[in-house]
């Protein structure tokens, strides 16, 4: 199963953070990995110029084998500022 991780320029994206996130995601989805071809995880700061509590968006898109993609989105701030 391939894991793609994307962030915008307003969210820290060091290699250590990327590898930690990929390990967490892989662990969470490992039991169903044979049914997935790819997971795409995207983090965005939608209003980087403002200090808002609900401006971060997380999107997880799973691509099951021989099925349409499934997506879940959250606008909750994962850092609880």
C-alpha positions in Angstrom: 0.0 0.0 0.0 1.4 3.4 -1.0 1.0 6.3 1.3 1.2 9.9 -0.1 1.5 12.7 2.4 1.1 16.4 1.4 1.2 19.6 3.4 1.1 23.2 2.3 4.0 25.6 3.0 2.4 26.9 6.3 2.7 23.5 8.0 6.0 22.2 9.2 7.1 19.3 7.0 10.5 18.1 8.1 11.5 14.6 7.0 11.2 13.4 10.6 7.6 14.6 10.9 6.7 13.1 7.5 8.2 9.7 8.5 6.4 9.7 11.9 3.1 10.5 10.3 3.5 7.8 7.6 4.3 5.3 10.4 1.2 6.2 12.3 -1.0 6.0 9.2 0.6 2.7 8.1 0.0 1.2 11.6 -3.6 2.4 11.6 -4.4 0.9 8.2 -2.1 -2.1 8.1 -4.7 -4.7 8.8 -6.6 -3.6 5.7 -3.6 -2.8 3.5 -4.3 -5.8 1.1 -7.6 -4.1 0.2 -6.1 -0.7 -0.5 -3.8 0.5 -3.3 -3.1 4.0 -2.0 -3.8 6.4 0.9 -3.5 10.1 0.3 -3.3 12.4 3.4 -3.4 16.1 2.9 -2.9 18.9 5.6 -3.7 22.5 4.7 -3.8 25.8 6.6 -6.7 27.5 4.8 -6.1 31.0 6.2 -2.5 31.2 7.1 -2.7 35.0 7.3 -5.2 34.8 10.2 -5.0 33.2 13.6 -8.2 31.1 13.5 -9.0 27.9 15.4 -10.8 26.2 12.5 -8.5 27.0 9.6 -6.7 23.7 9.3 -8.1 21.1 7.0 -7.1 17.4 7.0 -8.2 15.1 4.2 -7.8 11.4 4.0 -8.5 9.7 0.7 -8.4 5.9 0.6 -8.3 4.1 -2.7 -9.7 0.6 -2.3 -8.9 -2.0 -5.0 -11.5 -2.1 -7.8 -13.7 0.5 -6.0 -14.2 4.3 -6.1 -12.1 6.3 -3.7 -13.4 7.2 -0.2 -12.6 10.5 1.4 -13.0 12.0 4.9 -12.3 15.6 5.7 -12.0 17.5 9.0 -11.7 21.2 9.7 -10.8 20.8 13.4 -7.5 22.1 14.5 -5.4 19.1 15.2 -3.1 21.1 17.5 -5.9 22.4 19.7 -4.7 26.0 19.7 
